[in-house]
């Protein structure tokens, strides 16, 4: 049984590849591209040292100094979460899980920076914006300009899928914080 929140709007176009693209599909694509490319670039900084990043060694030292055990392992996990989650958002592939990967990482980033106020350079405004956008895209779905729309099992995004992904991100993000010293 589906809830009324999971039921498509009566005015919505049919859920098939030939459905016309609407303004909200284009808007979601722009949001996914901006968030996904930003997250993927941050992950590449951690994993490969690209774009002025610390690479695994520098990022691992940062994680260790921030109280995480096995700093290098945490750098790999955060780097992969941001890179793969970001690329998933760009493509609109496994969108709820891609959003969850970015959200879980941002939960930890906000916790590390907590106490620095809201505004940059020490505040959490940037991380909060990325986290909220990732949660919003996970809940909303990718729109029609997405790989998910071409895969039969993923075509029909439901609020329940997004809510489960956001809950997963919150649980995993908070469990990760519990191992911090």
Residue pairs with C-beta under 8 A, 6 or more apart in sequence:
2 158
3 159
3 160
5 159
6 158
6 159
6 160
8 15
13 19
13 20
13 22
13 144
15 149
15 155
15 156
17 149
17 150
19 144
21 144
21 145
22 144
24 143
25 143
25 144
25 145
26 143
26 145
27 143
28 137
28 140
28 141
28 142
28 143
28 145
29 92
29 143
29 145
29 146
31 133
31 136
31 137
32 89
32 90
32 92
32 95
32 137
32 142
32 143
32 146
33 89
33 90
35 86
35 89
35 102
35 130
35 133
35 134
35 137
36 85
36 86
36 87
36 88
36 89
36 90
36 91
36 98
37 86
37 90
38 86
38 130
39 82
39 83
39 85
39 86
39 89
39 102
39 105
39 130
39 134
40 82
40 83
40 85
40 86
40 87
40 90
41 50
41 51
41 86
42 53
42 82
42 86
43 78
43 79
43 80
43 81
43 82
43 83
43 84
43 85
43 86
44 50
44 51
44 53
44 79
44 83
45 51
45 52
45 53
45 54
45 55
45 59
45 79
46 53
46 54
46 55
46 56
46 59
46 75
46 78
46 79
46 82
47 55
47 56
47 75
47 76
47 79
47 80
47 83
48 55
49 55
49 56
49 58
53 59
54 61
54 62
56 72
56 75
56 76
56 79
57 72
59 71
59 75
59 78
59 79
60 71
60 72
60 73
60 74
60 75
61 71
62 71
62 75
63 71
63 72
63 74
63 75
63 78
64 70
64 71
65 71
66 112
66 180
67 180
67 181
68 74
68 179
68 180
68 181
69 179
69 181
78 105
78 108
81 101
81 102
81 104
81 105
82 101
82 102
82 105
84 98
84 101
85 97
85 98
85 99
85 100
85 101
85 102
85 105
85 134
86 98
86 102
87 93
87 98
88 94
88 95
88 97
88 98
88 101
89 95
89 98
89 99
89 102
89 134
89 137
89 142
91 146
91 147
92 142
92 143
92 145
92 146
92 147
92 148
92 149
93 146
93 147
93 148
94 148
94 154
95 137
95 138
95 141
95 142
95 146
95 148
95 154
95 157
96 138
96 139
96 141
96 157
96 161
96 162
96 164
96 165
96 166
97 138
97 165
97 168
98 138
99 134
99 135
99 136
99 137
99 138
99 139
99 162
99 165
99 166
99 169
100 134
100 138
100 165
100 166
100 168
100 169
100 172
101 169
102 130
102 131
102 134
103 131
103 134
103 135
103 138
103 166
103 169
103 170
103 173
104 168
104 169
104 170
104 172
104 173
104 176
105 173
106 127
106 128
106 130
106 131
106 134
106 173
107 131
107 169
107 170
107 173
107 174
107 177
108 173
108 176
108 177
109 124
109 127
110 124
110 127
110 128
110 131
111 177
111 180
113 122
113 123
113 124
113 127
114 124
116 122
116 123
116 124
117 123
117 124
118 124
118 125
119 125
120 126
134 169
135 166
135 169
138 162
138 165
138 166
138 169
139 159
139 162
139 163
139 166
140 157
140 162
141 148
141 157
141 161
141 162
142 148
142 149
142 157
143 149
148 154
148 155
148 157
149 155
